[in-house]
Amino acid sequence: MRETVYVLGGGQTRFGELWGKSLSDLIREAVDSAITNTKILPTDIDMVIVGNMVGGETAEQAHLGTFASSLLPHHPPALRVEAACASGGLAVHTACAFLESGKAETILVIGAEKLTDVAGDIVTSALMHAGDSEKDLPSGLTFPSIFALTATAYMHRYGLKREDLSLVSACSHRAAVKNPYAQFRKEIPAATISKSPLVADPLRLLDCSPISDGAAAIILSMRKESPVHIAASQLANESLSLIDRESLTSFVSTRTAFQSALKEANWNRNDIDCIELHDCFSIASLLHLEDFGFAEEGQAIRLFRDGDTDASGSLPVNPSGGLKACGHPIGATGVKQILDCWKQLTSQAPNQVVNATHAMAHNLGGVGATCTVHLLESI
């Protein structure tokens, strides 16, 4: 980055089905935790940016930037951004841009979502707003079925077995056991995952990230220093609908954002010690790792077979438990990923990667229509 943007730290709520808490409750809790943990004064914050996708549809609350600003005594300028499941990552990217521009020196970034207080069909409909309303919705596609299409194409092309796919989710659940904020803190064997209820063939229930409530907040600053800074912040996009893509098994947005981030930070991919990856569905993890270049096409499953993706492995993936086991409160995910990377680089993670100094957060919106990649480095 042109300027040094420090990650001072942050805070989050537990992720899960939080029946007794409203969207505003979750935001308050995350903000209070972030301010307490970073030991800054609320008045040190120059600006607030909120990442949220469906607050209006599921919690009857929009205008979240102003709401979050009102939690601070001086009501700093605030805004809300939306990029489907990449809303949190976009909020961080937007904050970096404001900091580099000189418009602010210290920014509170919040990601939040409340999904469990409405019926499942309402949530499904709201989430499909991230797809193409003219090309996807009329055919009855949902995101599980769209990713099932990518899984079917991948399995046909590369010979991946159903039993192999279950290794991906099993890895996430092993990691989440140690995470007190995770929605599912239970190890689930691959064989159990393979026998879970079918959702959209070949994807089963335990291949899919859950419907979750939660919020996370971080504080970024150019004025106050910390041991961790953001080395790169990149945003990339591609066609909204899967039917307009050249490939069903690779995302241009991920490849573009990742390569741009490496160039911005002047890193090699092998510098990365751990990854918080957007594993909305088990098949997605394989696609992303191949798009990053950590495996040849059709070969990413070997990383899970050999244990390379465990926290003690050569390429730790989602030591927090990822979306699959930690939970996926849409707008909160991208912010939580940055917080998890910060914990790794400051040796405060519950599932610590040994000697981690370089981390990556990868946040995806829609079926790869939007992608943010952030690289973090300890000083």
N, C-alpha and C positions, 0 to 999 in steps of 0.2 A: 504494500500500500504506500501511497505518497506520503502519508503522515502516520504516526504511531497511534493506533487506537488500542487502549488498554481495556481488558476485561477485569473489572474490579471484583466480580463475583455476582451472586444473585441468590434467589430462593425459589421454591416451588411448593405447590400443594402435592399431596398424594394424588395419583391418577387412579380413576376407577369409577364406580357407580356411586356418586356422592349425593344421595337423595336429599340430605339435610342441608345442602349448600346451594345457593343461587350462583349465577354467573358473577354477579357483583361481589358475593362473598369470596369466591375463588380469587378474583382479581385483588381484592383487599389483602387476602392472606399472602399471596405471592409478593405483592408490593411491600408489605410490612416485613416479610422475611428477608427480601433483598436489601432493604435499607438497614435492617438490624445487622445482617451478616456482613455487609460491606462497611459498616460503621461510618457512613456519610450522613450529613445533614440533609433532610428532605429539600431544603432550599438550595443545596448544591446542584440540583437537577435543573437543567436549562430547558428540557424538552421531553415529551413522552410520546412513544410510538407503540401502538397496539396492533398485534396481528390477530385477526379473527375472521372466520369465514361465514358462519351462519347464526350469529347472535340474534338477529332479527327474527329468523324463522323458528329457532328452537328455544329461545329464552325471551322473546319479545323485547329485546334490548339491542338497539343499534346505537350510533353516536358514542362509541366506546372510548374514543380518544378523550372527549370532553369529560366523560365519567371518570376515567383514570386520572386526568389532570385535577379533578375536584378533590381527589384524595390527598393532594399536597397543599400545604398552607398558602402557597403563592400562585397556584393555578398556572403552571407554565404552559406554553404552546403545546398542542397535542394533535395527533392525527391517528386514524386507523387505516391499515392497509389490508388488502385481501388478494390472495393468489391460491385459493383452494387449500390443499394440504400443505402448501409451501408458504402459507401466510406468515408463520413465525420466522422462517428464514428470510422472507422478503422484509419483514420488520427490522431484522438485524442489518440486512443489506442497506435499507433506507437510512437507518441510523448511522451507519458508516459513511454514507454519502453526505449526510448533514454535517457530521463531524469534520470530514475532510474539507468541506466547503467553507468552514468557519462560522456557519450559522448557529452552532451550539458547541459547547465544550464538554458537557456531561449529559448523557441521555439515558433515561429509564426505558427499557424495551420490555414489553409485556406480550405474552402469548396466552390466549385463554379460549376455552370452548366449554359449553354446557350442552350435552347431547342426550342425556338419559331421561329427561323429564317429559319427553313427548313420545308418541307411538313410533314403532320401528319404521312404518311406512313413511311417516313424515321425515324422519332422519334420512332414509334412503333417497327420498325425493329431493331433499335439500342438498345432499352430497352430490347428487347427479347434476346439480347446477354447474359443477366443475367440468362436465363434459360438454359435448356439442348438442345444443337443444334441437337442432334440425337434422343432424345426421345420426346421433346416438339414441336419443330418447324415443323417437317413433318406433324403433326396432325393439324396445324393451330392455336395452342394455343397462346394466348396473356395473359398478366398479368390480365386484367379484367376478361377474361374467366377462368383463373386458380383460381382466388379468388372467382369467381362465383361458381365453383365446390365446394370449401370449404363451401361457404354459403349454397348451396343446401344440402350438407351433414349435415351441422349443423342444418338447419331448419327441415330436415327430422328426425334427431335423437332427437332433443330437443323441437320441436314444436314452434320455433321462428316464429313470424308473420312478414310479409313484413312491416307492420305499425310500429312494434317494432324496426326494423332495422333502420328506419329513425330517431329515437330518438338519435342515435349515431352522425350522421352528424349534426343534429340540435344543439347538445351540442357544437360541435366545432365552428359552425358559431356564436353562442351567444358569445363565448369567443373572437373570432377574431374582433368583433366590436371595441374593445378598443385598438387593436394593430396597430400602424401606419405603420408597415412593412408588414402587411398581404395583400395577394392578394385579398381576398374577405372580406370586412369589412361590412357585411350586415347579419342581422339575417334572417334565412330562416326556416319557420315552418316545422315541420315533415310532415304535410299533403302535402306541396308543394314538398318536397323531394320524397315522395312516388309517385307523379305524373310526375316526371321529366322523360325525354326520356330513354327508355330501352337501356342499353349498352350490358350487358351479363346477361341474366335472372339468378337470381333475382336482380342483381345489376343494378341500374339506374344511370344516369349521376351524380346526386348529392350524390351518395355513393362513388364516385371515387375522389381521389386527382387529381389536375389539372396538366397540362404541364406548367412549370414555368421556368423563368430565375431568377438568383440571386446568391449572394455570401455572405459568413459570415467568419469572422476571429476572433480567440481568441489568447491570449498569455498566455502560461503556463510557470511557472518558479519554480526552486528550490532555486534560489538565492534571488529573490525579493519576498516579502511576501504580502499576501492580506487576507481579512477576510474569503475567501472561498478556500477550497482545495478539491482535488479529493480523496475520500476515497477508491474508488475501480474502476478498469478498467478491464473489462473482454471481451473476444472474444470467440465465439463458432460457430460451423458449423454443418451441416448435409447434407444429400443427395441433390444434385442439383435439381433433378426432383421430382415433387410431387408424381409421380407414384411409386417411390422407398420407400415411407414412410409407416409406419404402420398405421398412422392416418392422415386424412384430416383436422382434427379440432384441432390439437395441434402441436406446433413446439418445437421439442427437443432442438434446438439451444437457443430459448428464455428461456426455463426452466433451461438449463445448465448454460448459462451466468448469469442469475439472481441469482440462488443459489450460484454460485461461487463468485459473487459480494457481496452478503450478508455475506458470510464467510470471504472474504477478508477484508471487512469493519468492521466486527463483529457487524453487524446490525441485527435487526429483521424486517420483511417486514412492520410491523406496525409503525416503526420509520419514514417511508417515508411520507413526508408532501404533496408532489406534484410530478406529473409524466409528462414528455414530452414523449409521446407514439407514435410509428410509425403506425399511422392510415392511411395507404395508401388506404385502402378501409374500409368502415364502419364495415364489418364483422371482419376485423383484430383486431379492438379494443376489441371486445368480446373475441376472441381467446387469445389475449395477457393477458388480465386481469385474465382469468382463468388459464393460464400458470403460472402467477405470484403467484396464490393462493389467490387472493383477492375475488374470487367467486368460487363456486363449478361449475363443468362442466354443461353448459346449463343455468347458473343462472346469468351471468354477466349483462344481460340486466336490471336486477333489480336495479343496481347501477345508470343507466341512467334514469329509470322510477322515482326513488326516489330523483333525483337531487344530489346524492352523488358525482358525477363527476364534478359538477360546481365548480368554484373557491371558492365559499363559502361553499361547501359541505365537507363531511368527507374524501373524496379521490379525490382531484382535478386532473383531467386528461386533459392535453393539454390546460392550461389556456392561451397559446399563440394563440390558434386556430388550432394547430397541422398541419399535412400535408394537411388535408382536406380543411381547410379554409385559413391557412397562406400561403399555396403553397408548392410545392415539387420540387425545383431545385436539382435534385438527389444528387450530391456531396455536396451541401451546407447544406442539412437537418441535418445531424448528428452534424455538428459544430454549427449550429444555435440552436439546442436543448441544447447544453452545455451553450451557451450564455444566453438562456432563463432561464435555471436553475440558473445561476449566478445572473441574474436580480432578480429572486424570493428571493434568499438568501441574497441579499443586499438591498431588499425593493425598487427596481427600476423598477419592472414589471408594465406594464400598467394595467394588470388584476391581482392585487396582492393577493396572498394567505396569510392570516393573520398568523403571527408568524411562517413562514416557516423557518426551520433550516436544513432540510434534503430533498434532491431532487434526482430524478432519470431521466436519459436520456436513452431511448431505441431505437436503430436504427437497421433496418432490411434490408438485401440484398436478392434480389430474393424472392422466396416464403419461407422465413425463412432459406435459405441455409447458410446465414451468419447473425450473431447477435452480436452487441456490447451493453453492459450495463455499464453505468458510474454512480456512486453514488457520489454526491457532498454534502459537509457539511460546514456550516458556523461555524466559530470559535468564 
